[in-house]
Amino acid sequence: MPEITNGPSEEERRFCRFATARRPEEGYSELPPDGLCLSSFVLLSPKGHPERVLVGKLDPTAPWRKIGALDARRVQQNATGWMLPSSQLMFFESPEAAARRVVAEQLGLGPVPLGPPQVVSEAYRSPRHPERAMHWDLEFLFRGAVDLERAPRHAAWVELAFIEPARTPTSAFTRSHEEVLENAGFTIG
């Protein structure tokens, strides 16, 4: 077996088996101090136009705590920019079930065929809070094509639109969703 030359030393090496006990048993680690988020993102394009993707500007009066895991402070912080339909997973929910829930609860659409997820892992310090510990995101990106020429309407959003990320400036996005689009292969304006 080849020797592992990159990454942490044998003493620093920990696997992603987490427990919340004060002294996790052998082989388990405590959760990362600044959190671990598991999220599903739905990237819908109109059929025949993979260069476009559905984004929205959320309605702050909608029940975002229930449909997107956003508390009131985060809703206000993110009410002005484009974001993708998305949500953190609920406890023991599969990424696929979360994506279907997003399509139903945030877009009001019936079943939409979605491809298998692209999985992205990011560990970072928040640029807004560099004093905090590392945060870890595991993102499940689901793509689909819909028979819609215009964006759907839904009460959770002030506006929904199919945009071309390549023609949209980074500053137009909120919640770092431009990075999610880049991870999915889009170029941002």
C-alpha positions in Angstrom: 0.0 0.0 0.0 1.5 3.4 -0.9 2.4 5.8 1.9 0.1 8.8 2.4 2.3 11.9 1.9 -0.3 14.7 1.9 -2.6 15.8 4.7 -2.3 15.6 8.5 0.2 13.5 10.3 -0.9 10.2 11.8 -1.4 11.9 15.2 -3.5 14.7 13.8 -5.6 12.4 11.6 -9.3 12.2 12.6 -12.1 10.6 10.6 -15.5 12.2 10.2 -17.3 10.1 12.9 -18.9 12.6 15.3 -20.4 12.2 18.7 -21.7 14.9 21.1 -20.5 13.2 24.3 -18.1 15.2 26.4 -15.5 12.4 25.9 -16.4 10.7 22.6 -15.3 7.1 22.5 -12.3 6.0 20.5 -12.6 6.8 16.8 -15.1 9.6 17.2 -14.5 13.3 17.2 -16.4 16.2 18.6 -18.3 18.3 16.0 -16.2 21.2 14.5 -16.5 24.2 16.9 -17.9 26.6 14.2 -20.2 24.0 12.7 -20.9 21.6 9.9 -23.7 22.2 7.4 -25.2 19.7 5.1 -27.2 21.4 2.3 -28.9 20.6 -0.9 -29.0 23.1 -3.8 -31.4 22.9 -6.8 -30.0 24.3 -10.0 -32.9 24.3 -12.5 -32.4 25.4 -16.1 -35.0 25.8 -18.9 -34.8 22.9 -21.3 -32.3 23.7 -24.0 -30.7 26.5 -22.0 -28.1 25.0 -19.6 -26.3 28.4 -19.4 -29.3 29.8 -17.4 -30.2 28.9 -13.9 -33.2 29.7 -11.6 -32.4 32.1 -8.7 -34.6 34.2 -6.5 -34.8 37.1 -4.1 -36.4 35.9 -1.0 -39.5 37.4 0.5 -38.6 38.2 4.2 -42.2 37.6 5.3 -42.1 33.9 4.0 -41.5 31.1 6.5 -37.8 30.7 5.7 -37.0 29.1 9.1 -39.3 26.2 8.0 -38.5 26.0 4.3 -34.9 27.0 4.2 -33.4 26.8 7.7 -32.9 30.6 7.8 -33.5 32.5 11.0 -34.8 36.1 11.0 -31.4 37.7 11.1 -30.1 35.6 8.2 -33.3 36.3 6.2 -32.7 40.1 6.6 -29.0 39.8 5.7 -29.9 37.9 2.5 -33.0 39.6 1.3 -31.5 41.7 -1.4 -29.4 39.4 -3.5 -29.9 36.4 -5.8 -29.8 33.0 -4.2 -30.5 29.4 -5.3 -33.4 27.4 -4.1 -31.7 25.5 -1.3 -31.9 24.2 2.3 -29.9 22.5 4.9 -30.9 18.9 5.4 -33.2 18.0 8.2 -31.9 15.3 10.7 -31.6 12.0 8.9 -33.0 13.4 5.6 -31.3 12.3 2.5 -29.8 14.9 0.1 -32.3 13.8 -2.6 -35.3 14.1 -0.3 -34.1 17.6 0.7 -33.8 18.6 -3.0 -37.4 17.3 -3.6 -38.6 19.2 -0.6 -36.9 22.4 -1.9 -38.7 22.0 -5.3 -42.0 21.5 -3.6 -41.8 24.0 -0.7 -39.8 26.8 -2.2 -40.9 26.6 -5.8 -44.4 25.0 -5.6 -43.5 22.7 -8.5 -44.5 19.0 -8.9 -41.9 16.4 -9.2 -38.9 17.6 -11.3 -36.4 15.1 -12.6 -33.0 15.8 -11.0 -29.7 14.4 -11.9 -27.4 12.7 -9.4 -25.8 15.2 -7.0 -22.4 16.8 -7.4 -20.9 16.8 -3.9 -18.7 19.7 -2.9 -16.8 20.0 0.4 -15.6 23.4 1.6 -13.8 24.2 4.9 -13.2 27.9 5.5 -13.1 30.7 8.0 -15.9 33.2 7.5 -14.7 36.4 5.9 -17.2 38.2 8.0 -16.0 36.5 11.2 -12.3 35.6 10.8 -12.0 35.2 14.6 -14.1 32.1 14.5 -12.9 28.5 14.0 -13.1 26.7 10.7 -16.6 26.0 9.3 -17.3 23.0 7.1 -20.0 22.8 4.4 -21.0 19.6 2.5 -23.1 20.7 -0.5 -25.2 18.5 -2.7 -25.8 20.2 -6.0 -28.8 18.8 -8.0 -29.3 19.9 -11.6 -32.5 19.6 -13.6 -34.1 21.0 -16.7 -37.7 22.1 -16.7 -40.3 22.9 -19.5 -40.7 26.5 -18.4 -40.0 29.5 -20.6 -40.5 31.8 -17.7 -39.6 31.4 -14.1 -42.3 30.0 -11.8 -43.9 32.2 -9.2 -44.0 31.3 -5.5 -44.8 33.3 -2.3 -41.4 32.5 -0.8 -39.8 34.8 -3.3 -40.2 38.5 -4.2 -38.7 37.5 -7.6 -37.6 34.3 -9.4 -35.7 34.5 -12.6 -33.7 32.4 -15.0 -30.4 34.2 -15.2 -27.1 33.7 -17.0 -24.5 33.6 -14.3 -21.8 34.5 -16.9 -23.6 37.9 -17.3 -24.3 38.4 -13.6 -21.8 40.2 -11.3 -20.6 38.5 -8.2 -22.1 41.3 -6.1 -25.6 40.4 -7.3 -25.5 37.2 -5.3 -26.0 36.6 -1.6 -25.0 33.8 0.8 -22.0 33.0 -1.4 -24.3 31.4 -3.9 -22.0 32.6 -6.7 -19.4 30.1 -5.3 -21.9 27.3 -5.4 -22.6 28.1 -9.0 -18.8 28.2 -9.7 -18.5 24.8 -8.0 -21.3 23.6 -10.4 -19.2 24.7 -13.4 -20.8 28.1 -14.1 -18.7 31.2 -14.8 -19.8 34.3 -12.9 -19.9 37.7 -14.7 
